[in-house]
């Protein structure tokens, strides 16, 4: 499975063409799915372009994107930066009027289990975000409900292409023997493409988009998620062609 991560916590300062409004997210999602994306992860934004878990903003983003790509699963973030305090984040999840298909929960953040429980109670799939270089894997695997997540996001935070590969291998070794959930492996910035190649070679789910990287594999800056998905599809097809 190839997921597109449309915007992330980035701002227009970093990426002038970053999709932020519901209309922009819908347009970007349509193009990314046409390019081959099978799943969508997005960050709803407020009027100032900051991430938010506000139910009105979440509903607007989901309605617009689903209208553009009917039948494609759409997920959102629950990152701590969007709403400080785990209790407040869980309360916002419980107040959502339009529900995503899934939502990511970062297991190194305080209150991850509280937010995850709110998602489970509402029937929303969980993407368990496990950052490399943290105690997230141990915390997640010790959670009694860990078997109920939709997938595990193995998130490699090391942006050095050489050392990121080692970090990915270590994290996968920690996760794979003890979780039966599908694993989506991805990296960021300079390590995004090497990690995607590793994921393809291991036949793991992966993702790409403006949240993770702003350049194509050859280093050329890109303005669209669709171009990143096109490039990822080529890498994945080449990797599968070797089997």
C-alpha positions, 0 to 999 in steps of 0.5 A: 500500500502506498499512502500519500501524506499531503501536508503534515505540520509544514507551513507555506514558508517551507512549501509555498504550494502546500495544500492547507484549505479543504479545497486545496487538500481535495485537489491534491488528493485527487491528483495523488490518487490519480498518480497511484496513492491508495490511502491518504493522511492529512493534517487539518489546518486552521485559518492561520495554517496551523494544525488543528483537531477542531471538529469543524476543521476536521469535518471540512477537510474530510468532506472535501477530500472524500468528495474528491476521491470517493472510496479512498481511506482518509486519515488525520493526525492527532499530534500533540502539537495540534492540541496541547494536553492528552485530555484535550486531544481525547476530548476533541476526538470524541467531539468530531462530527465527521469521522476519519477512517483512521488517525495517527497516534504518536506513541512517544507523546504523553497520553498516547493511550488516552487518545488511542482509546478515544479513537477505538471507542469511536470506531476509528482505525489507529495508525500507531506512530513509532518514532525511531530513537525513542521508547515508543516501541516499548510503550506501544507493545506494552499497551494491552490493546496494541493488537487492535491497531490498523497498522504500525507506522515505523517512522524513521526520524534520522535524516542521514541517508546512511544511518537512517537505513540502520535505524530502520533495520533496528526498529523493524527488528524491534517491532516485527517479532511482536506485532501482527499488525501491518507495518508502514515504513517511511522516512523524512527529508534526505532519508525519505527516498532511501527509506522508501526504497528499503520499504519497497525491497521488503514489500512493506507498506510505505508513504510519501508526500509533502509532509515527508520530503520536498524533493524528488529522488534526484534532488529536484524540488517539487511542488506537488504530492502527485509528482512524489507519488509518481516517483514512488510508484516507479521505485516500487515497481522496479523493486517488485520487478526484481522478485 
